[in-house]
Amino acid sequence: MKHNYLFTSESVSEGHPDKVCDRISDMVVDSYLLKDPISRVACETLTTTNRVVLAGETRGPKIEKEELINKVRHCIKEIGYDQKGFSWKTVNIETFLHEQSTDIAMGVDSKENKDEGAGDQGIMFGYACKETEDLMPAPIHFSHKILRLMAEDRKKDILRGIEPDSKSQVTMLYENNKPVKVTSVVISTQHSADLNQDKVREIVIPYIKKTIPQNYLVDLRPEEIYINPTGQFIIGGPDGDTGLTGRKIIVDTYGGAAPHGGGAFSGKDPTKVDRSAAYASRYLAKNIVSAGVSDKCLIQLAYAIGVSRPLSILIKLADEDSEKVEKVKKIIDQNFDLSPRGIREMLKLNNPIYEVTSAYGHFGRKPTNKGEFSWEKTDKVELFNL
């Protein structure tokens, strides 16, 4: 069905309290995988005023608490926090990581003739669409990009007076299911006490114009650009709001344009299908759309703890052509091993590649020669030439 509507997505910066936690949790995952690629990690982080607490389960090499604490400080320094209420130099860091449950290990480990099972039950979704060159929904794509560019310039000391904690929100008008223009933009950013709101607005608005193509901005009225609508934003980060790992799952995925299974990504090693199967389903959807099979593709995978094969695979295409769906499903069945082990081997997920995923979305990113964002490759397009 073709119809017209407004759709909004938001993003948060790497300095948002929840994203500070995601970064630290993924740093812990990388630290274990760097020493042993088959490590198991489930790490949760909490932050508040000048305090960080780590908790969770691990199995793998012994990493001294002091080493992890130093790495936590490095994460906070890299993000840019050296404030009275939250500083990499003075923050109090506690870690309560302990051994993984043997019951969980028993369900996941492979032994005798039993293949390795999923680390938990759950449903995971992957999505791709032709709204942007990265095959992501336009509102979340632009929301991420605004904050990413601001952070890059802040770290280069080009964007002065702007602090690490910020949020963005982009609303777009869709006509016949396609984005045609931006109708509003919201940016709330932490700033130094010597900047008034007129100056903050002057500093921030160019990033909107730099990020969003002019054809989308032609009808955007100045009064529909909201910069720090509460009036000021001086106290921010974990000093202003408690942060927790895994609270920004819609920011991490498709900005609400596609379903999410509910499981967070950060802090989990790739035996957890919350993470690895979500990456695999995005990989499939992106290659299907890149092949021209459909303008949009949604894939759902479902797993049970201790069971290696997916319990179900759902494929939805924009035109809802059932014959085409069956052809795509057959190609997937014949060419892709979607067991937990198969996904990890296909996408090379047992590497320390996760810290960089913790802010600005896990999808719509560029694959790197370090193996990061391997699920964004379009190297299986030829398989889907129907």
URFENTA-V758000 format. One record per backbone hydrogen bond with DSSP energy under -0.5 kcal/mol. NH is the residue of the N-H (numbers start at 1). CO is the residue of the C=O. E is the energy in kcal/mol with one decimal. If there is no record, write none. Layout:
nh=<NH/NH>
co=<CO/CO>
e=<E/E>
This chain:
nh=<5/7/9/11/13/15/16/19/20/21/22/23/24/25/26/27/28/29/30/31/32/33/34/35/35/36/39/40/42/43/44/46/47/48/50/51/52/53/54/55/56/57/58/59/63/64/68/69/70/71/72/73/74/75/76/77/78/79/80/81/82/83/86/88/91/92/93/94/96/98/100/105/106/107/108/109/111/114/115/117/118/118/119/122/124/126/128/129/130/132/135/141/142/143/144/145/146/147/148/149/150/151/152/153/154/155/156/157/158/159/160/162/163/166/167/168/169/170/171/172/173/174/175/177/178/180/181/182/183/184/185/186/187/188/189/190/191/192/195/196/200/201/202/203/204/205/206/207/208/208/209/210/211/212/216/217/217/218/220/221/224/225/226/226/227/228/228/231/236/239/240/240/241/243/245/247/252/253/255/257/268/269/272/273/275/276/277/278/279/280/281/282/283/284/285/286/287/288/289/290/291/292/293/297/298/299/300/301/302/303/306/307/311/312/314/316/318/320/322/325/326/327/328/329/330/331/332/333/334/335/336/338/340/343/344/345/346/347/348/349/353/357/358/359/360/362/368/371/374/376/377/381/383/384/384/385/386>
co=<174/172/170/168/166/164/13/16/16/17/18/19/20/21/22/23/24/25/26/27/28/29/30/31/32/32/36/59/57/267/55/53/243/51/85/48/92/46/94/44/96/42/98/40/61/62/64/65/66/67/68/69/70/71/72/73/74/75/76/76/80/86/83/81/87/50/91/52/54/56/58/101/102/103/104/105/114/111/113/108/304/307/271/303/301/299/297/135/295/129/132/137/138/139/140/141/142/143/144/145/146/147/148/149/150/151/152/154/153/153/158/159/190/164/188/11/186/9/184/7/181/5/178/3/175/173/173/216/171/171/224/169/226/167/187/165/233/161/192/194/196/197/198/199/200/201/202/204/204/205/205/206/207/208/213/213/214/214/217/219/221/222/185/224/225/187/226/228/234/236/236/237/237/47/45/244/248/249/250/254/265/41/269/271/272/272/273/273/275/276/277/278/279/280/281/282/283/284/285/286/287/289/288/128/316/126/314/124/312/122/118/304/302/302/300/298/296/317/320/321/322/323/324/325/326/327/328/329/330/331/332/336/308/339/340/341/342/343/344/344/351/354/355/356/12/252/372/368/371/373/374/378/380/380/381/382/384>
e=<-1.9/-2.5/-1.9/-2.1/-2.8/-1.0/-1.5/-0.6/-2.3/-1.6/-2.1/-2.5/-2.1/-2.7/-2.4/-2.1/-1.9/-1.8/-2.5/-2.4/-1.9/-2.6/-2.5/-0.9/-0.5/-2.3/-2.0/-2.9/-2.5/-2.6/-3.5/-2.5/-2.2/-2.0/-1.6/-2.1/-2.7/-2.7/-2.7/-2.5/-0.9/-1.8/-2.6/-2.3/-0.5/-0.5/-1.8/-2.7/-2.2/-1.8/-2.4/-2.1/-1.8/-2.2/-2.2/-2.5/-2.7/-2.2/-1.7/-2.1/-0.8/-2.2/-0.6/-2.0/-2.1/-2.4/-0.6/-2.6/-2.6/-2.4/-1.9/-2.2/-2.2/-1.3/-1.4/-2.9/-1.3/-2.8/-0.5/-1.2/-0.7/-1.3/-1.5/-1.9/-2.9/-2.5/-1.6/-1.0/-1.5/-0.6/-1.9/-1.9/-2.5/-1.9/-2.4/-1.9/-2.2/-1.3/-2.5/-2.5/-1.9/-2.5/-2.2/-2.1/-2.4/-2.3/-1.1/-1.2/-2.7/-1.4/-1.1/-0.6/-2.5/-0.5/-2.6/-2.5/-1.9/-2.5/-2.5/-2.8/-3.0/-3.7/-2.7/-1.6/-1.3/-3.0/-1.1/-3.2/-2.4/-1.2/-2.1/-2.7/-2.9/-2.0/-0.5/-3.2/-2.3/-2.6/-1.6/-0.5/-2.1/-2.5/-2.1/-2.2/-2.4/-2.3/-0.5/-2.0/-0.7/-1.2/-1.7/-2.0/-1.2/-2.5/-1.6/-0.7/-0.9/-0.9/-1.9/-0.6/-2.2/-1.6/-3.0/-0.7/-0.7/-2.6/-0.6/-2.1/-0.7/-0.9/-0.5/-1.6/-1.5/-2.5/-1.5/-0.9/-2.1/-0.8/-2.1/-1.8/-1.3/-2.1/-2.0/-0.7/-1.6/-2.0/-1.1/-0.8/-2.0/-2.3/-2.4/-1.7/-2.3/-2.3/-2.4/-2.9/-1.9/-2.2/-2.3/-2.5/-1.5/-1.6/-1.7/-2.2/-2.5/-2.8/-2.1/-2.7/-1.6/-2.5/-2.5/-2.1/-3.0/-0.8/-2.4/-2.7/-1.3/-1.1/-0.9/-2.3/-2.1/-1.6/-2.4/-2.6/-2.0/-2.0/-2.3/-2.6/-2.0/-1.5/-2.1/-0.9/-0.5/-2.8/-2.0/-2.4/-2.5/-2.5/-0.8/-1.9/-2.0/-1.4/-1.3/-0.5/-0.6/-2.3/-2.0/-1.6/-0.9/-1.9/-1.6/-0.6/-0.8/-0.7/-1.5/-1.4/-1.6>
